[in-house]
Amino acid sequence: MTSFVAEPVHGTNPAAETAAGRPGEPSVIADQTDTIGKLPVGGHAGPPPAPSVDKSGDRVRGMFAEIAPRYDFANRLLSGGIDVLWRRTTVRRAPPPAAGAILDVCCGTGDLALTYAARAAADVRIVASDFCRPMLDRGAAKARRHGRPIEWVEADAMALPFAAAEFDLVTVAFGLRNIADTSRGLAEMARVTKSGGRLAILEFSLPRSAAIRAGYLWYFRNVLPRLGNAVARNGSDAYAYLNQSVEEFPSGERLAALVRAAGFESVEMMPLTFGIATLTIAARADASARGASHG
């Protein structure tokens, strides 16, 4: 039986404390696969710049909660299973550390975390975080079926409840564009990554080839929203949001610049499947050296 920590956290402001490197205290996460720690969501200071696509927390959380029961099935069907290969490529190009810890942010139903768990050594800690509880529930159930030791944490990507420099590898697959403030989400990922640690971002992108891009956008705008909403039995238009958020999201050098500004270096970008997805890998810059160079 899955157990949950029901007691909320009181008296902390995660966003205010991240500036000092001290996150809001999470409630205790019991051992591994069958527990989800309940953590505060939100509490950030000041609104992010308003995008044309509504990425408000309540809207995005509610949308994913609605599609959670058929999320995995819809993904496999709409991608033809290619998303599985993209995650394997991510694990191959940004392999798990020999020891230490991995954090998968915006983990959804945990597909990338599970792929890492299958490759990582038994003593590597794997944490999967998301702010949508029904998605985490699905991920925890899958982990139990596969016997994978993963910690599941309900948390806002813009106020992660982890200590500074806690993880050797931080990953995010198809979730960065859902964060209301991309720069703030990247800054939080940088904060919890050890100096020299790595960041891996797997995200949809727009193909550079004009012909491929035109066909891709036609499918994205005209076929995918109708098919996706029907397959997922979704009334919140989640798959129209998908194509709108992909078209709005910064890609290529615009994304690389945001990653560098957050505190990463050695940014590599690898287009996948004609550029309809891109894997971005970067290394966490040494914080002390970075500060000295700006002093």
HUQUI-V808947 format. One record per pair of residues at least 24 apart in sequence whose C-alpha atoms are under 10 Angstrom apart, sorted by the first residue. I is the first residue (numbers start at 0). J is the second residue. If there is no record, write none. Layout:
# HUQUI-V808947
I;J  I;J
This chain:
# HUQUI-V808947
0;33  0;34  0;140  0;143  1;32  1;33  1;34  1;35  1;136  1;139  1;140  1;143  2;29  2;33  2;34  2;35  2;36  3;27  3;28  3;29  3;33  3;34  3;35  3;36  3;37  4;28  4;29  4;34  4;35  4;36  4;37  4;38  5;35  5;36  5;37  5;38  6;36  6;37  6;38  7;36  7;37  7;38  7;39  8;37  8;38  8;39  9;38  9;39  11;39  11;42  12;39  12;40  12;41  12;42  12;43  12;44  12;158  13;38  13;39  13;40  13;41  13;42  13;43  13;155  13;157  13;158  13;159  13;160  13;161  14;40  14;41  14;42  14;43  14;44  14;155  14;157  14;158  14;159  14;160  14;187  15;42  15;43  15;44  15;158  16;158  16;160  17;157  17;158  17;159  17;160  17;161  17;162  17;163  17;186  17;187  17;190  17;191  18;187  18;190  19;163  20;161  20;162  20;163  20;164  20;187  20;190  20;191  21;160  21;161  21;162  21;163  21;190  22;158  22;159  22;160  22;161  22;162  22;163  22;190  22;191  23;158  23;159  23;160  23;161  23;162  24;159  24;160  24;161  24;162  25;152  25;153  25;154  25;159  25;160  25;161  26;152  26;160  28;150  28;151  28;152  29;150  29;151  30;148  30;149  30;150  31;124  31;125  31;126  31;139  31;142  31;143  31;147  31;148  31;149  31;150  31;151  32;126  32;138  32;139  32;140  32;141  32;142  32;143  32;144  32;145  32;146  32;147  32;148  32;149  32;150  32;151  33;136  33;138  33;139  33;140  33;142  33;143  33;147  33;148  33;149  33;150  33;151  34;135  34;136  34;139  34;149  34;150  34;151  34;152  35;127  35;128  35;132  35;135  35;136  35;139  35;149  35;150  35;151  35;152  35;153  36;128  36;150  36;151  36;152  36;153  36;154  37;130  37;132  37;151  37;152  37;153  37;154  38;130  38;152  38;153  38;154  38;155  38;159  38;160  39;130  39;153  39;154  39;155  39;158  39;159  39;160  40;129  40;130  40;131  40;153  40;154  40;155  40;156  40;157  40;158  40;159  40;160  41;130  41;154  41;155  41;156  41;157  41;158  41;159  42;155  42;157  42;158  43;155  43;157  43;158  43;183  46;179  46;180  47;179  47;180  47;181  47;182  47;183  48;179  48;180  48;181  49;179  49;180  50;179  50;180  50;244  50;247  50;248  51;243  51;244  51;247  52;177  52;179  52;240  52;241  52;243  52;244  52;245  52;246  52;247  52;248  53;177  53;179  53;240  53;243  53;244  54;176  54;177  54;178  54;179  54;180  54;240  54;244  55;177  55;178  55;179  55;180  56;130  56;131  56;155  56;177  56;178  56;179  57;131  58;235  58;237  59;130  59;131  59;177  59;178  59;179  59;235  59;237  59;240  60;129  60;130  60;131  60;132  60;133  60;134  60;177  61;131  61;132  61;133  61;235  61;237  62;131  62;233  62;234  62;235  62;236  62;237  62;238  62;240  63;107  63;130  63;131  63;132  63;133  63;134  63;233  63;235  63;237  64;107  64;130  64;131  64;132  64;133  64;134  64;135  65;133  65;134  65;231  65;232  65;233  65;234  65;235  65;237  66;133  66;134  66;227  66;228  66;230  66;231  66;232  66;233  66;234  66;235  66;236  66;237  66;238  67;107  67;108  67;131  67;132  67;133  67;134  67;135  67;136  67;137  67;138  67;231  67;233  68;108  68;133  68;134  68;136  68;137  68;231  68;232  69;137  69;230  69;231  69;232  69;233  70;107  70;108  70;134  70;137  70;227  70;230  70;231  70;232  71;107  71;108  71;109  71;110  71;137  71;231  72;230  72;231  73;226  73;227  73;228  73;229  73;230  73;231  73;232  74;227  74;230  74;231  76;226  76;227  76;230  77;223  77;226  77;227  77;230  78;223  81;271  81;272  82;110  82;172  82;201  82;276  83;110  83;111  83;114  84;271  85;111  85;172  85;201  85;202  85;271  85;272  85;276  85;277  85;278  86;110  86;111  86;112  86;113  86;114  86;115  86;172  86;201  86;278  87;111  87;114  87;115  87;118  88;201  88;271  88;278  89;114  89;115  89;170  89;172  89;199  89;200  89;201  89;277  89;278  89;279  89;280  90;114  90;115  90;116  90;117  90;118  90;119  90;170  90;199  91;115  91;118  92;199  92;269  92;278  92;279  92;280  93;168  93;169  93;170  93;197  93;198  93;199  93;200  93;278  93;279  93;280  93;281  94;118  94;119  94;168  94;197  94;199  95;119  95;120  95;123  95;125  95;167  95;168  95;169  95;197  96;120  96;123  96;124  96;166  96;167  96;168  96;196  96;197  97;121  97;122  97;123  97;167  98;122  98;123  98;124  98;167  99;123  99;124  99;125  99;165  99;166  99;167  99;168  100;124  100;125  100;126  100;165  100;166  100;167  100;168  100;169  100;192  101;125  101;126  101;127  101;149  101;165  101;166  101;167  101;168  101;169  101;170  101;192  101;196  101;197  101;198  102;126  102;127  102;128  102;150  102;161  102;165  102;166  102;167  102;168  102;169  102;170  102;171  102;188  102;191  102;192  102;198  103;127  103;128  103;129  103;151  103;168  103;169  103;170  103;171  103;172  103;188  103;198  103;199  103;200  104;128  104;129  104;130  104;152  104;154  104;155  104;156  104;159  104;169  104;170  104;171  104;172  104;173  104;174  104;175  104;184  104;188  104;200  105;129  105;130  105;131  105;134  105;135  105;153  105;154  105;155  105;156  105;170  105;171  105;172  105;173  105;174  105;175  105;177  105;178  106;130  106;131  106;134  106;135  106;138  106;151  106;152  106;153  106;170  106;171  106;172  106;173  106;174  107;131  107;132  107;133  107;134  107;135  107;136  107;137  107;138  107;171  107;172  107;173  107;174  108;132  108;133  108;134  108;135  108;136  108;137  108;138  108;139  108;140  108;141  108;142  109;134  109;135  109;136  109;137  109;138  109;139  109;140  109;141  109;142  109;149  109;151  109;172  110;138  110;141  110;142  110;172  111;170  111;171  111;172  111;201  112;138  112;142  112;147  112;149  112;150  112;151  112;170  112;171  112;172  113;138  113;139  113;141  113;142  113;145  113;146  113;147  113;148  113;149  114;147  115;147  115;149  116;142  116;145  116;146  116;147  116;148  116;149  117;145  117;146  117;147  117;148  121;147  121;148  122;148  123;148  123;149  124;148  124;149  124;150  124;166  125;149  125;150  125;151  125;166  125;168  126;150  126;151  126;152  126;166  126;169  127;151  127;152  127;153  127;154  127;169  127;170  127;171  128;152  128;153  128;154  128;155  128;156  128;159  128;160  128;171  129;153  129;154  129;155  129;156  129;159  129;174  130;154  130;155  130;156  131;155  155;184  156;180  156;181  156;183  156;184  156;185  156;186  156;187  156;188  157;181  157;182  157;183  157;184  157;185  157;186  157;187  157;188  158;183  158;184  158;186  158;187  158;188  159;184  159;187  159;188  159;190  159;191  160;187  160;191  161;187  161;188  161;190  161;191  161;192  162;190  162;191  162;192  163;187  163;188  163;189  163;190  163;191  163;192  163;193  164;188  164;189  164;190  164;191  164;192  164;193  164;194  164;195  164;196  164;283  165;190  165;191  165;192  165;193  165;194  165;196  166;190  166;191  166;192  166;193  166;194  166;196  166;197  166;198  167;191  167;192  167;193  167;194  167;195  167;196  167;197  167;198  167;283  168;192  168;193  168;195  168;196  168;197  168;198  168;199  168;282  168;283  169;193  169;196  169;197  169;198  169;199  169;200  169;283  170;197  170;198  170;199  170;200  170;201  170;279  170;280  171;198  171;199  171;200  171;201  171;202  172;199  172;200  172;201  172;202  172;203  172;278  173;200  173;201  173;202  173;203  173;241  173;245  173;276  174;200  174;201  174;202  174;203  175;200  175;201  175;202  175;203  175;248  176;202  176;203  176;241  176;244  176;245  176;246  176;247  176;248  176;249  177;240  177;241  177;244  177;245  177;248  181;248  181;249  181;254  181;257  181;258  181;261  182;254  182;257  182;258  182;260  182;261  183;257  183;261  184;261  185;257  185;258  185;259  185;260  185;261  185;262  185;263  186;257  186;258  186;259  186;260  186;261  186;262  186;263  187;261  188;258  188;261  188;262  188;263  188;283  189;258  189;259  189;260  189;261  189;262  189;263  189;282  189;283  189;284  189;286  190;261  190;262  190;283  190;286  191;283  192;262  192;263  192;282  192;283  192;284  193;282  193;283  193;284  193;285  193;286  194;262  194;263  194;282  194;283  194;284  194;285  194;286  194;287  195;263  195;264  195;281  195;282  195;283  195;284  195;285  195;286  196;263  196;281  196;282  196;283  196;284  196;285  197;263  197;264  197;265  197;266  197;280  197;281  197;282  197;283  197;284  198;258  198;263  198;264  198;266  198;279  198;280  198;281  198;282  198;283  199;266  199;267  199;268  199;278  199;279  199;280  199;281  199;282  200;258  200;268  200;277  200;278  200;279  200;280  200;281  201;268  201;269  201;270  201;271  201;276  201;277  201;278  201;279  201;280  202;245  202;248  202;250  202;270  202;271  202;275  202;276  202;277  202;278  202;279  203;241  203;242  203;244  203;245  203;246  203;248  203;250  203;270  203;271  203;274  203;275  203;276  203;277  203;278  204;245  204;246  204;247  204;248  204;249  204;250  204;251  204;270  204;271  204;273  204;274  204;275  204;276  204;277  204;278  205;245  205;246  205;248  205;249  205;250  205;251  205;270  205;273  205;274  205;275  205;276  205;277  206;270  206;271  206;272  206;273  206;274  206;275  206;276  206;277  207;251  207;270  207;273  207;274  207;275  208;273  208;274  211;273  211;274  211;275  212;273  212;274  212;275  215;275  216;242  216;246  218;242  219;243  219;245  219;246  220;246  245;275  250;276  250;277  250;279  251;277  251;279  254;279  255;279  255;280  255;281  258;282  258;283  259;283  259;284  262;286  262;289
